[in-house]
């Protein structure tokens, strides 16, 4: 008959576990979070179930044929009186004592349970008997023999209820601890995926930095205007990259700006060998994604798609919403399959690492596809849920 006013599905402390309803011994009844209405309903189910079991036992012992009117209905009345006396007794005790029954453990908790349950059993039996026999409550309770029997029954039921309640609380506590462990494992997996990404970024960016600065130095003398333009684009890229690296969550618009700054730098360096388009509709600019989810794919497309190709090619970064999904695509006209998603260190994030990162961020709600373009090149397509943000992840230095 014990109840809880807190949600069982949320991360709980020991107090919550001690307030578990006896029905929560069964996993089926742990599906719904605790609430006043739920606990009242659970108490009704518990009372009726207990009354039915006691009725069957009574009929088997007495051999009576009047199952419904002679046994079941009276037993349901008495069991519900007792059950709701215990239920509201817990509410009253918690309100008066500032929640002491939630915090009590050991012997004080046992004594409290025996007094509450025992008293409720005696009162419930007395009230039920008085109603069924048409007698006054005082007259029923004045019967010494009946009172003694009620006290014995009350003590036995109180002990049983305490053991059942403690068992339910231990089950809930174990379930909560298991959930905490699973959440910790999932969080560790997310952090590991992010750490791998940062490690790969740390290998990629120094090469990009050194190559860009070397190009600036080489252009200062013969082409100072081009050197200045390259340096300005590089500053824009560093500013966008620094903001992205410090963010726990980015938007598609901020990722598009970062990619544009990166491609601007490469455009100055590669000249006509690099052409690009970024097609992100305004409606999706605020769509939340994980930081630097797309840029490694663009870096791969450049390093392993366009750079090996003498005439270079084009990169198209696009986004569109369709139903409950957002489709993000990085397409190139490079050398094609076998190069774009290279897993070599410093050469870009591998397809398996990308899938692992998406799984850690979105669970099974996100997918990645690798498509071969015609007549040449590759497309990496990410399919993300439209109405779900990626799991918040702290940036890994």
DAGIDA-V576665 format. One record per pair of residues at least 12 apart in sequence whose C-alpha atoms are under 6 Angstrom apart, sorted by the first residue. I is the first residue (numbers start at 1). J is the second residue. Records with the same first field share a line. If there is no record, write none. Layout:
BEGIN
I=J + J
END
This chain:
BEGIN
1=43 + 83 + 87
2=21
3=19 + 20 + 21 + 39
4=19 + 20
5=34 + 35
6=34
7=33 + 34
8=33 + 34
9=33
15=102 + 103
17=169 + 172 + 173
18=169
20=169
22=165 + 168
24=168
25=168
47=79 + 80 + 83
48=76
51=75 + 76 + 79
55=71 + 72
78=128
81=124
82=120 + 121 + 124
85=120
86=117 + 120
114=158
117=158
118=154 + 155 + 158
121=154
122=150
190=360
193=357
195=396
203=346
204=346
230=265 + 268
233=265
234=265
237=261 + 262
240=258
244=291
248=393 + 394 + 395
249=290 + 291
250=288 + 289 + 290 + 291
251=286 + 287 + 288 + 289
252=285 + 287
253=285
273=311 + 312 + 313
274=312 + 313 + 314
275=314
276=314 + 315 + 316
277=316
278=316 + 317 + 318
279=318
280=318 + 319
288=389
296=348
300=340 + 348
301=340
304=339 + 340
305=334 + 335 + 340
306=334
313=333 + 334
314=332 + 333
315=331 + 332
316=330 + 331
317=329 + 330
324=386
325=384 + 385 + 386
326=383 + 384 + 386
327=382 + 383
328=381 + 382
329=380 + 381
330=379 + 380
331=378 + 379
332=377 + 378
333=376 + 377
334=377
335=377
336=376 + 377 + 378
361=390 + 391
362=390
366=383 + 384
367=382 + 383
368=381 + 382
369=381
END
